[in-house]
Amino acid sequence: MTPKVIRGIEEAASSFTFIKNIIKFDETEHTVKYRLIIEQDLFIQVYINTENDTIGFVLINNGQRIYGRDAIDGNWHRHTFEDPLAHDFSAEGSRKITLKEFLIEVQEILDRECLL
């Protein structure tokens, strides 16, 4: 994985006070996976595969996805908080976003749903 991608993930995560710990738990030449710890059973999983343009940003609570944004071959979709099992391909759901934008969305969900 390129140092630029690693640095981008770590810098974005470090700029949000609700993230208590940043754990890189897998890295290969083309992939990286992070867990951004919010609380014991509440975290964000970040997965990036530069070889096939796959990205996964997932908010997990008690072992279940409660929100997410994914790109497969560069095609984005969203898993809304209201229906995290469904795939939202609307204009908003299919919009490409950065990790920082995803973290802003997560912060809004955490505040709105009183998850902190």
N, C-alpha and C positions, 0 to 999 in steps of 0.2 A: 504494500500500500504506500502511496506517496506521502511524504512528510506534510505536504500542503493539505491533504485531506484530513490527516490526523490532527494537525494544528487547528484546522477549521472547526472540527468537532469539539475539541477540548476548549478552544476559545469561546465558542458559542455557549457551551454548557457552563463554563465558568462565569459567564456574565449574568446568570440567573440565580438569585439567592435561594430559591426553593429547592435547588439541586444541592444535596448534601455531600454527595460523593460521585466521582467519575471513575468507572471501572472499565478498562479495555480487557475483554476476556477472550478475544480471538482476533488474530491477524495473519493473513497470508499475503502473497504477492499482489493479489487483486481484491481481497476482501478485508473488511474490518467490522467488528461487532463490539458495541459499547453498551453498558448498562449505566444509566444516569439515575442514581438513587435519590428519591424524594423522601420516602418513609420506608419502613421495613418491608412492607408488601406492596408498595406503590413506587413504580419506576418507569423510566422510558428506555426502550430498547432501540438502538440505532444500528442499522445494518447497511453497509454500502459495498457493492460489487462493481468495480470500475470496468471489468472485462465485459459484462453484459448489461451495463447501465441499469442495475437494479438497486433501488433504495427502499428501505423500510424504516419508518418512524412510528413507533407504537407506544401508547400509554397503557400500562398494565397495572391492574389493581387486583390483589388477591388471586393472581394466576390467570386472570382473564383480560383480554383486550377490551378496553373501554373507549378507545379512540385511536385512530391511526391514519396515516397517509403513506401510500406505497407507489413506487414506480417500477414497472416491469418493462424492460426494453425501452425505457424512457417515457412510457405511457402511464400517467398518474391517475390515481383514484383515491377516494377517501372512505374511511369507515367512521361514520358519525357517532357521536356520543349516544344519540337516541337509538341507533340501530347499528351497533358495532360489527355485526356479522354481515351486513349488506355492503355492497360496493356502490358508491356514489360516483357516477361518471358525468354529473352535471358540469356546467361551466366552472363553478366554484370547486367542485370535487375533483375535477381533472386538471386543475391549475398546478403547475410546477411550483414547489416552494422550497425554501432553504430550511436548514435545521433551526436557525434562529426564528424564522416565521412559525415553524411548528411549535417551538418552545413558547412563543407568545400565545398561540392558540391553547396550549396546555395550561398555561398560567391562568387564562381566562376561564377554562373549564374548572380548574381546581378552586378558583375563587367562587365561581357561580354555584358549584355543587358542594361547597364547604368540605372539600376533601383534605384540607390541611389542618 
